[in-house]
Amino acid sequence: MTDVRPAVGVGGHRDGPESAVSAQHDTGSVLHTLFHSEQGGHEQVVLCQDRETGLKAVIAIHSTALGPALGGTRFHAYASEENPEEAAVKDALNLARGMSYKNALAGLDHGGGKAVIIGDPGQHKTEALLEAYGRFVDSLGGRYVTACDVGTYVQDMDVVSRASRWVTGRSPENGGAGDSSVLTAFGVYQGMRASAKHLWGDPSLRGRKVGVAGIGKVGRHLVGHLLEEGAEVLVTDVRPEAVEQITAAHPEVVAVADTDALIRTEGLDVYAPCALGGALNDETVPVLTAKVVCGAANNQLAHPGVEKDLADRGILYAPDYVVNSGGVIQVADELHGFDFARAKAKAEKIHGTTLAIFERAAADGVPPAVAADRIAEQRMAEARKAGAAS
Ligand SMILES: NC(=O)c1ccc[n+]([C@@H]2O[C@H](COP(=O)([O-])OP(=O)(O)OC[C@H]3O[C@@H](n4cnc5c(N)ncnc54)[C@H](O)[C@@H]3O)[C@@H](O)[C@H]2O)c1
């Protein structure tokens, strides 16, 4: 029988020790982040270990001010890092914090949390390990609800859910909503329409030249929405088969050699990064021809300050974590028995939220990314105040 008590409990976990730190590695800088930095302030961090299955995991709960913390489970090796375990804790802390902001702006009654399982998913992922992980999730009694992230899939959540009911993003055969990319793409499309309305006074994308980099699960659904509205669509992907598939289905779509060529395309109105993070950096921002950046990729801004570089060039940036929240809206809905129409109606609100962010940015004289953070922080602070008063 696996011992499901947290190895390290920081904060108010009902079963775990209040502040017992028994890690062998020097976790000084992680603890500094947690307790003393702007990026910290997490309510609870749980280190999980199950020697029988080889499970090593971190569950980070940043905030439960708005409700149970919701965020996916990343399965990653951190092999290139000097100290993989410390890198995993740092990643979990960052990702959990990001989820608090994302969930707040998605209008969800959920706080932010995230988990990381340390290991190569191709090598270490077993049903027994996922079930052991599920028992740890369950031990938190609903303070943390998990879902898919990089390295985990709906079938994995089916397995985790054998050990806990605090799991979402399961397959339709198991009562889940399945692939979240449909509503993620729909949300990005809503954010793009809001950007057009803010910049050009009309939300329509008809006749606009839109470049999509990365036509995977989200990108190809986004292309569908854009074509339906009459936009001129350009695409690029490192996988030639992805490009061939989309141009065969839609001959009007123009294939571009690579992302570098795409972002330099003359007359591009909108750039939609839908591949990996860090798309907006010191090399790409100066050469962008688009007037709007709005895409699904997480963590598009390579480092702090890029949001200002975009604003200085007059490029409107729709914050990634706002416009790509359709997926989390979908998995949150699943917790109440999935209703696609209800989830879609909620994802449609990304349009109004994006517009409100642009308006706040103009009023405060800050880039939209900063305005988004402020609105999210305001919602969390109000919830905390209401909680303290009740
Ligand atoms: N799927 C979701 O519901 C969801 C939700 C929120 C955010 N996101 C984010 O959106 C992005 C896309 O997600 P996805 O589910 O479509 O992933 P995916 O893996 O299905 O698609 C990504 C695509 O990008 C391509 N790609 C990789 N590197 C590239 C490069 N340098 N240039 C051009 N193309 C490149 C890949 O070949 C692939 O086709 C990711 O950053 C993901 O984290 C996805």
The ligand as a Gaussian input file, in Angstrom:
#p B3LYP/6-31G(d) Opt

LIG

0 1
 N       -4.168000      21.897000     -26.936000
 C       -4.681000      22.777000     -26.108000
 O       -5.846000      22.692000     -25.707000
 C       -3.846000      23.954000     -25.664000
 C       -4.348000      24.786000     -24.653000
 C       -3.616000      25.909000     -24.253000
 C       -2.393000      26.165000     -24.856000
 N       -1.915000      25.319000     -25.827000
 C       -0.613000      25.625000     -26.427000
 O       -0.780000      25.847000     -27.818000
 C        0.360000      25.371000     -28.540000
 C       -0.100000      24.336000     -29.577000
 O       -0.742000      23.273000     -28.917000
 P       -1.209000      21.968000     -29.714000
 O       -2.044000      21.196000     -28.753000
 O       -1.774000      22.373000     -31.019000
 O        0.188000      21.243000     -29.890000
 P        0.622000      20.254000     -31.094000
 O        1.841000      19.590000     -30.602000
 O       -0.537000      19.432000     -31.548000
 O        0.961000      21.256000     -32.289000
 C        2.120000      22.054000     -32.322000
 C        2.550000      22.127000     -33.785000
 O        3.637000      23.045000     -33.870000
 C        4.586000      22.497000     -34.768000
 N        5.880000      23.120000     -34.495000
 C        6.796000      22.821000     -33.544000
 N        7.856000      23.620000     -33.637000
 C        7.623000      24.443000     -34.668000
 C        8.360000      25.515000     -35.253000
 N        9.550000      25.875000     -34.789000
 N        7.827000      26.146000     -36.320000
 C        6.613000      25.789000     -36.809000
 N        5.870000      24.795000     -36.291000
 C        6.377000      24.147000     -35.233000
 C        4.530000      21.017000     -34.526000
 O        5.052000      20.286000     -35.613000
 C        3.034000      20.807000     -34.341000
 O        2.375000      20.540000     -35.559000
 C        1.312000      24.805000     -27.487000
 O        2.213000      25.827000     -27.097000
 C        0.393000      24.501000     -26.315000
 O        1.080000      24.550000     -25.082000
 C       -2.622000      24.230000     -26.247000

